Amino acid sequence: MSMKIVRAFLVVGLTGCGVAELPEDVPNAEPVGSTEAEVIVGSVNWTAATSLSATSTERTRSKAVGYLSIPAVGSRCTAWLIANDKIVTNNHCVGSSSQAVGARVSFNYEDGVASTSRIWYDCSTFVRTWTAEDMTVLTCKALNGYLPGQVYGKLTVASANAANGSAMYVLHQNCDYNATPSCVPNKKYSPGSVLNTNVTSNELSYNADTLGGSSGSPVLAGAGAANAHLVIGLHHVGVGSNYSTSASNRGVEASAIRARLAEVGL
């Protein structure tokens, strides 16, 4: 079977007219303008972020990751805080100011949190996008006097790229809708290892599980690795077929992320 590069974000149903209501979970809907999606590598080994030890660094980092609702294009992705009021996601999720209209993020979209208890931040202010790095930065507004980073913390991008074979993990919003179509895309922790830090000029590959909707997730160095718990990649694409051990996922490397963030003063 020939390998194919796959990239996309998942459509989510929206209700109402004018201002969209909170997004309804339809995690197995068709992606916008594409049949592509990221991949689960081998058997599914992700776990709910809420299952992590409450005192672990992984759990602390997970709080800065959220479900990004994008009503302007009827989709969802994952986003993460790089500053108190700034989030990072993919260009293929939000690629223009018009696509950012109505965008919002919930950082407590987790197991055990009722839909009526999810807190949503307006993150609709477009800052800049970069096609080559598949990266976009948006600004979020304060809620009840607090910016999201003041409540949930923020992530830091590593000063150096990862090493082959080093431990890593992805923090993202998803569920295995292939197996359970009605599942809810709560916050997940996907552990794995770096496969190739030079898979392309600005990408690394890894064997952590993702699916469509994980786009825009942070890839972090694992415990014991250099730059442990710092961002070493921006997840955006998969290669291969679901449940195949030869499949892999890819993210834009830390050096490219840092260079683009510097252009907007981050």
N, C-alpha and C positions, 0 to 999 in steps of 0.2 A: 504494500500500500504506500503510495507516494505521500510525503509529508506536505502539509499545507499550513501556511501562516494564517492564523485566525485572529480577528480583532473585532470587538463590538461592545455595545452596552445594551442592557435589557430594557424592553418597553415595560412601563408600568401603567396600569389603568388609572385615569383621573376622572373625577366626577364633577358635576356642576358646570356652570357657565360663568364667564367673567373670571374672577379670581378662583383658581382651582382649589378644591377641597384637599384635605390630606390625602396623599397617594394611597390607592388601594393596592395591596400586594398581589401582583400577577407575575410571579418570578419566572414563569416558563413561557411568557408571551414572545411573539416574534420580534427580533431586534429591528431597529429602524434601518431600512435601506440595505440590509445585509443578512446573510445567513451565517455569519461568523460568530465565534464565541471563544472564550478562554477554555482551558482544559483541566480536568482532574487527572492527575498523574497516578496510574495504578489504582489502588483502592483508596477510598476517601479516608483521610486521616486528620481532617480539621476538627476542631472542637469549639464549643461556644466560648467566647471571651469571658463570660461570667463563671466558667468552670475553672479558670485560672486562679491561683492563690491570690487573695485580695492584697497581699503584701508584695507580690512579685512585680518586677519591673515590667514584664510583658503586660500585665493587667493595667498598670499605670499608663503605659504607652497606648494601650487600646482605647483609653477614654478620649483621646484626641482624634479618633477616627469616627466618621459618621456616614450615615445614609444620605446621599445627595439626591433630592427630588428635582427633576428638570422638566417642569410642566410645558415649557415652550416647545419642546420636541417630544413630549410624552415618554420620558425615559427615566431611568435611575442609574446612578454610578456610586462609587465610593469617593470620599474626599477626606483630607486630613489637615489639621491646623499646623501652619508653619510660623504663625504669629498670633497674637491675641485676637486679631480681626481678619486674618488672611487664611484661606484654604487653598490647597493644591489638588487638582484633579487632572484628567486627560483632556487634550484638545478634541479628541473624538467624542467626548461627552459634552463639553461646552466649548464651542469653537468661535463664538462671536458674542457681542453684546446683546444681540437680539435673542440668542439662545439662552443667555443668562437671566432673562426676564422671568421673575417668579421663582428662581432657584432658591432652595432652602435646604438646610441640613439638620438632622437630628442625631445628636451624639449619644443619646440613651435609647437608641433603637436596638434593644437587647432582649435576650431571653428573660422572661419574668416581668417585663414592663408592658403593661396594657397599652393598646393603641391610643387610648384617651389620655395616657400619662406621658406620651412622648413629647419632648420639648423641641420646638422647631425654631431655628434662627434664619432670618432673612439674609441670604448670602448671594444676592442678585446683582451686586455691583461688579462689573467686569473690569479687570485690571489689565491683563495682557494674555495672549496665547502664543504658543510656538508650535508650528506644525511639525518641524523636524524632530522635536523632542516629545511630541504628543502630550503637551503640558499646558495647563491653564491655571491662572491665579485669579481668585475672586475675593472680594471683601465682604465680610459679614457685619451686620449691625448688632448693636447691644440689645439685650433683652432684660427687662427689669433692672436696668442700670449696669449690667455686666456684659462684657464681651465674652464670646465662647471660650477663648483661650484662658481667661481668668477663672473660668469654672472647670474646664476639662484639661487644661495644660496644653502644651504644644510639643511638636517633634523637632529634632535637630538633624540636619543632613550631615553625614560624615565628611570629613576633610579629605579622605582618600577612598578610592574604590575598593571593593571587596576582593578577597582572594579565592581562587578555585578551591572547592572542597570545604569551605568554611560554613558554619551553621548560619541559618537565616530563618526568617519567618515573615509571613504576610498577614496583615490585619485588614479585614474587609467585611463587607456586608453581603451575605449570601446564604444559600442552602442548596442541597442537592435536589433541585427540581426535576432532574432526569428520573430519579427514583421516586420522589414524592412531589407531584405537580402542585399540590396545595401548600407546600411548606412556606414558612415565613423567612425572609432573608435577614436574619439577625446577625449581630456582629460575630465574626469568626476569627480564630487563630489557626493559621496554617503553617506548621513547621516544615523545614526541609533543609537542603544544602545548595550552595552555589555550584553550578555545573561548569559554566564558562563565562569568565569576565570579559571576554573579547569576542562574543558571538557575532557582534557587528561593531562598528566604530564607536557607538555610544550605548550599547546594551549589554546586560548580563543575563544569563539564563539560570533557571533554578527548577527544582522538582516539587515545590510547594503547590498544593491544590488551589485552583480558582475556577470560577465560571463567569459567564457574562453577567455583569453587575458588579464584579470585583474591579473593573476598570477604574483607575485612579488611586488604587490602594498604595500605601507605603510598604516597601520591602525593607525590613530591618535586619541588622546583623544580630545573630544569636548570642546567647551567653557564652563566654569563653572566646569568641571571635574578636579580631581587632575591631575597634569602633563598636563594641557591643551595645545593642539597643539604639543605635543611631540609624538614620535612614540611608540605605545603600542603593536604593532603586525606587523608581516610580513604575508600578506594574501597569502593563497595557496590552499584552498580546500573548497568545498561546500558539504552540506549534504541535500538530499531531492530532490524535483522536482521543476522546474521553476514555478513561480507564486503561489506557495503554502505558506500559512502563517505559516506552521509548518517547513518550510525549514530554513536553517541557513548557514552562512559561517564561516570559521575558519582561524586563523592566529597563527603563532608562537609567543609566549609571549616575552615581552621586556627583561626579565631576561635571556632568552636563547639567544636572539639576541646579547645582550651586552657581554655575555660570549664568544660567537664565535668571535665577532669583536675584543675583547681584544687579541685574539690569533694571530691576524694579525696587531696589533698595532693601532687599531682604537677605 
